[in-house]
Amino acid sequence: MTRRWWVVVLLAVAVGLHLAVAFAPYRLDPPRRVANGAGMDAGVLRIDGHASARTPQPPAWLRDVERGGQFVLHVTVRSLDPDQEGPARIVTIEESYTRANLVIGQEGEDLLVRFRQSGSDPGSDPPVLVPGLFADDELHEVTVTAGDGELVVSVDGARQATRDLPATALARWDPSYRLFVGDAAEGDRTWHGEVRKLEAGSGTTQVDYLDDGALEIPERFWYVPERLRDPIGWSADEGQRFWQVGAARFVSFVPVGVLAMAATRRRPGRVARALGVVVLLSVSIQLGKVLFAGRHPAVIDLAIELFGGAAGVAAWVFLERLRAAARPVTDRPVGEP
């Protein structure tokens, strides 16, 4: 085999390695229509799988809560798995998993309550915890009340956790959020269990959300993995990790640009063809990530990879020109300066 063919083989190996690393662990998870894992049966809401159960509109009583400073929620639940994480969402009032008025969920065996107030972030952290509540598979009645300067979480009639609240705590609630059961607004936080009672509202008005028509529960819906909801990719890795991962992507594509130049014949348009190899590989990786679990396609990653490959192409062109300049004039091909 000629030297050029060995270079082509090395380029093929480099491309194969990039694709192998990009799609690991090779578990398909594309956007798709799925059967709803939430369903009503004899007045019980059961959730086991990707779920969509939400109010058709923001609850009207949210404005009363915002103005009056009183909130009450009663929910009777049974967990079907003592080791759920995310936290898995039992009931939420939210716009997205990072912007919520209230999150009631399960983290391991613990009950977790996030309540938006002064000093909390948009996702309603930090949480209140009731340890070990879901260690068994028994029914538990959870009551969350807020008002008169106090947040109270009670379980089966007994106070389990409290937190002082400022008088204006509920004024920070956003009345445009909807109520969701069994999963976050954007999915990927599915809780597995049963809801046998769910009432929520202001101090004067409460709604039974297990009544017919109170929740929208379609038979099937479009499931879009959470990892696909940040196409830019700026929030995928934060701080030092973002720059470390970005640097690794840049460096890993430099050899692709070098090998693409080495494998391309010396003809007009050689640089464009080499850059085309880089673009094709990077675009293929980012589009392929849409199909695989645990992979996050992002415009920023695409740009970093393209810059890395272009740097490899530029390095090859620069070194070729240095070699040409170092050769005696009599050794250069006719027409070469």
Beta strands, then each sheet from edge to edge (+ up, - down):
strand 1: 32-35
strand 2: 38-41
strand 3: 44-47
strand 4: 71-79
strand 5: 84-96
strand 6: 99-108
strand 7: 110-115
strand 8: 128-130
strand 9: 140-147
strand 10: 150-155
strand 11: 158-164
strand 12: 178-181
strand 13: 193-201
strand 14: 206-208
strand 15: 220-223
sheet 1: 1+ 15-
sheet 2: 2+ 3- 13+ 4- 9+ 10- 11+
sheet 3: 2+ 3- 13+ 14-
sheet 4: 8+ 7- 6+ 5- 12+
end
